[in-house]
Amino acid sequence: MSSLRTRLEEVGAPPHLLPVWFAGVLRDGFALTAAGAFAEFSAVARDGLRALLPGIEGWTGDAEAAARHVLDGFAELEVHPDVPDGVRALHQAGFRLVTMTNGRSSLTERLLARAGLLHCFEVLLDVSGPQCWKPAPAAYRYAVERTGVRPDRAVLVAVHPWDIDGAQRAGLGGAWLRRGAAAYPDVMLAPTYTAPDLRGLAEALGRAGRPAGGAEAGPAQQG
């Protein structure tokens, strides 16, 4: 997320605003879904910045223009260092790889293409199809229905516990990539698999043998 921090600084915002903003985007997206409504990730993210930026002491910029500048940074995101080896290992082992993001699949496509990994994925999905954000059960069901896989033969791979919990409540398996996190929340369903990163997960699944059906929903950058 370094490109987003840089762009926040370029518009005069402190870099520590990033986690506050991103948490607010998820909150508002989840709230809309809970109320039976839907909005694109980019629209929710833009509104969040337009609300936060004017509240910064001494900030006098154009909130609309600043929000556009920061949002353009999503097109510059890079995969985590462990992702290329992990994706290739899963692909070579015969797992079907799919992405499902609360953002736009077009951004996922550009991200994977820059990393040289696009050919490893069968399909790239986003929540514009089911018109609800993860962790709503319908979002995960949409993904497995699109790929023709039973939920119990799919595994959602993510760094966010709420995403794993949501997938497992929808009948999928869940794999948590810790990436330095201290603990998994006790109030959420424990993940089927836990690994330090995607490379470690690929090794663990290789030892355990692929789940029946072999479908993997890969982690996406926009939640």
C-alpha positions as CSV (number, residue, x, y, z in Angstrom):
1,M,0.0,0.0,0.0
2,S,3.1,2.3,-0.2
3,S,1.8,4.0,-3.3
4,L,-1.3,5.1,-1.5
5,R,0.7,6.4,1.4
6,T,2.9,8.4,-1.0
7,R,-0.1,9.8,-2.7
8,L,-1.7,10.9,0.6
9,E,1.5,12.8,1.4
10,E,1.5,14.4,-2.0
11,V,-1.9,15.9,-1.3
12,G,-0.8,17.1,2.1
13,A,-2.2,14.4,4.3
14,P,-0.3,12.4,6.9
15,P,0.6,8.8,5.8
16,H,-1.0,7.5,9.0
17,L,-4.4,8.5,7.6
18,L,-4.3,5.4,5.3
19,P,-5.5,2.8,7.9
20,V,-8.1,5.2,9.2
21,W,-9.4,5.8,5.7
22,F,-9.3,2.2,4.6
23,A,-11.1,1.0,7.8
24,G,-13.8,3.6,7.1
25,V,-14.2,2.4,3.5
26,L,-14.8,-1.1,4.7
27,R,-17.2,0.1,7.4
28,D,-19.3,2.0,5.0
29,G,-19.2,-0.7,2.3
30,F,-20.3,-3.3,4.9
31,A,-23.0,-1.0,6.2
32,L,-24.5,-0.5,2.8
33,T,-24.5,-4.3,2.2
34,A,-26.2,-4.8,5.6
35,A,-28.9,-2.3,4.7
36,G,-29.5,-4.0,1.3
37,A,-27.8,-1.4,-0.7
38,F,-24.6,-1.4,-2.9
39,A,-22.0,1.1,-4.0
40,E,-18.7,0.6,-5.9
41,F,-15.5,0.5,-3.8
42,S,-14.1,3.5,-5.6
43,A,-17.2,5.6,-4.8
44,V,-17.1,4.7,-1.1
45,A,-13.4,5.4,-1.0
46,R,-13.8,8.7,-2.7
47,D,-16.5,9.8,-0.2
48,G,-14.3,8.7,2.7
49,L,-11.4,10.9,1.5
50,R,-13.7,13.9,0.8
51,A,-14.9,13.6,4.4
52,L,-11.4,13.1,6.1
53,L,-9.2,15.5,4.2
54,P,-10.9,18.8,5.2
55,G,-10.7,17.7,8.8
56,I,-6.9,17.8,8.8
57,E,-5.7,20.8,10.7
58,G,-4.4,23.4,8.3
59,W,-5.4,21.5,5.1
60,T,-6.8,23.8,2.4
61,G,-6.7,21.7,-0.7
62,D,-9.3,20.7,-3.2
63,A,-10.8,17.5,-1.6
64,E,-12.3,16.2,-4.9
65,A,-9.0,16.6,-6.8
66,A,-7.0,15.2,-3.9
67,A,-9.3,12.1,-3.7
68,R,-8.9,11.4,-7.4
69,H,-5.1,11.6,-7.1
70,V,-5.0,9.2,-4.2
71,L,-7.5,6.7,-5.8
72,D,-5.3,6.6,-8.9
73,G,-2.7,5.0,-6.7
74,F,-4.7,1.7,-6.6
75,A,-3.5,1.2,-10.2
76,E,0.1,1.2,-9.0
77,L,-0.2,-1.4,-6.2
78,E,2.2,-4.3,-6.3
79,V,1.7,-7.9,-5.0
80,H,3.4,-8.9,-1.7
81,P,6.9,-10.5,-2.2
82,D,5.6,-14.0,-1.3
83,V,2.8,-13.9,-3.8
84,P,4.6,-14.8,-7.1
85,D,6.2,-18.0,-5.7
86,G,3.0,-19.0,-3.9
87,V,0.7,-18.5,-6.9
88,R,3.0,-20.4,-9.2
89,A,3.3,-23.3,-6.8
90,L,-0.4,-23.5,-6.4
91,H,-1.0,-23.3,-10.1
92,Q,1.6,-25.9,-10.9
93,A,0.1,-28.2,-8.3
94,G,-3.2,-28.1,-10.2
95,F,-5.3,-25.8,-8.1
96,R,-7.8,-23.6,-9.9
97,L,-7.1,-20.0,-9.0
98,V,-9.8,-17.3,-8.8
99,T,-9.9,-13.8,-7.3
100,M,-12.9,-12.2,-5.7
101,T,-12.5,-8.6,-4.6
102,N,-14.6,-5.9,-3.1
103,G,-12.9,-3.6,-5.6
104,R,-12.7,-3.8,-9.3
105,S,-11.6,-6.9,-11.2
106,S,-9.9,-4.6,-13.8
107,L,-7.5,-3.4,-11.1
108,T,-6.8,-7.0,-10.1
109,E,-6.1,-7.9,-13.7
110,R,-3.5,-5.1,-14.0
111,L,-2.0,-6.0,-10.7
112,L,-1.5,-9.7,-11.7
113,A,-0.4,-8.8,-15.2
114,R,2.4,-6.5,-13.9
115,A,3.5,-9.4,-11.6
116,G,3.5,-11.9,-14.5
117,L,0.9,-14.0,-12.8
118,L,-2.3,-13.4,-14.9
119,H,-2.0,-16.6,-16.8
120,C,-2.3,-18.6,-13.5
121,F,-5.8,-17.4,-12.8
122,E,-9.0,-18.9,-14.3
123,V,-11.2,-15.9,-13.7
124,L,-11.1,-12.6,-11.9
125,L,-14.4,-11.6,-10.1
126,D,-15.6,-8.7,-8.1
127,V,-18.7,-7.7,-6.1
128,S,-20.4,-5.8,-8.9
129,G,-21.8,-9.2,-9.9
130,P,-23.7,-10.1,-6.7
131,Q,-24.1,-6.4,-5.8
132,C,-23.0,-6.9,-2.2
133,W,-19.7,-6.7,-0.5
134,K,-17.8,-9.5,1.2
135,P,-18.4,-10.8,3.9
136,A,-22.0,-11.2,2.8
137,P,-22.7,-14.9,2.1
138,A,-24.0,-14.1,-1.4
139,A,-20.7,-12.7,-2.5
140,Y,-18.9,-16.0,-1.8
141,R,-21.8,-18.0,-3.3
142,Y,-21.5,-15.9,-6.5
143,A,-17.8,-16.8,-6.8
144,V,-18.3,-20.6,-6.4
145,E,-21.3,-20.6,-8.7
146,R,-19.4,-18.8,-11.4
147,T,-16.7,-21.4,-11.3
148,G,-19.0,-24.4,-10.9
149,V,-17.4,-25.5,-7.6
150,R,-19.3,-26.6,-4.5
151,P,-18.6,-24.3,-1.6
152,D,-17.0,-27.1,0.5
153,R,-14.5,-27.7,-2.3
154,A,-13.3,-24.1,-2.3
155,V,-10.8,-22.3,0.0
156,L,-10.8,-18.5,0.4
157,V,-7.3,-17.2,1.0
158,A,-7.0,-13.8,2.7
159,V,-5.2,-11.8,5.3
160,H,-8.4,-10.3,6.7
161,P,-10.0,-12.5,9.4
162,W,-13.4,-11.0,8.6
163,D,-13.1,-12.3,5.0
164,I,-12.1,-15.8,6.1
165,D,-14.9,-15.9,8.7
166,G,-17.4,-14.8,6.1
167,A,-16.3,-17.4,3.6
168,Q,-16.5,-20.2,6.1
169,R,-19.9,-19.2,7.2
170,A,-20.9,-19.4,3.6
171,G,-19.6,-23.0,3.5
172,L,-16.1,-22.5,2.0
173,G,-12.8,-23.4,3.7
174,G,-10.6,-20.5,4.8
175,A,-6.8,-20.0,4.7
176,W,-5.4,-17.1,6.8
177,L,-2.1,-15.6,5.8
178,R,-0.8,-14.1,9.0
179,R,1.8,-11.7,7.5
180,G,3.0,-10.7,10.9
181,A,-0.4,-10.4,12.6
182,A,-0.2,-11.3,16.3
183,A,-3.5,-13.3,16.7
184,Y,-6.6,-14.4,15.0
185,P,-9.8,-13.1,16.6
186,D,-11.5,-15.5,19.0
187,V,-15.0,-14.3,18.0
188,M,-14.5,-15.5,14.4
189,L,-14.5,-19.0,13.0
190,A,-11.0,-20.5,13.2
191,P,-9.4,-20.8,9.7
192,T,-9.1,-24.2,8.1
193,Y,-5.5,-23.4,7.3
194,T,-3.0,-20.9,8.7
195,A,0.3,-20.0,7.1
196,P,2.8,-17.1,7.4
197,D,2.3,-16.1,3.8
198,L,1.2,-17.5,0.4
199,R,4.4,-19.4,-0.2
200,G,4.0,-21.1,3.2
201,L,0.3,-21.9,2.4
202,A,1.3,-23.5,-0.9
203,E,3.8,-25.7,0.9
204,A,1.2,-26.7,3.5
205,L,-1.4,-27.6,0.9
206,G,1.1,-29.6,-1.0
207,R,1.9,-31.7,2.1
208,A,-1.8,-32.1,2.9
209,G,-3.0,-32.8,-0.6
210,R,-5.4,-30.6,-2.6
211,P,-9.0,-30.2,-1.3
212,A,-11.5,-32.0,-3.5
213,G,-12.2,-29.9,-6.5
214,G,-9.1,-27.9,-5.9
215,A,-10.5,-24.4,-6.1
216,E,-8.7,-21.4,-4.6
217,A,-10.1,-17.9,-4.2
218,G,-7.0,-15.8,-4.1
219,P,-6.4,-12.7,-1.9
220,A,-7.2,-9.4,-3.5
221,Q,-5.8,-6.0,-2.7
222,Q,-9.0,-4.1,-2.2
223,G,-10.5,-6.1,0.5
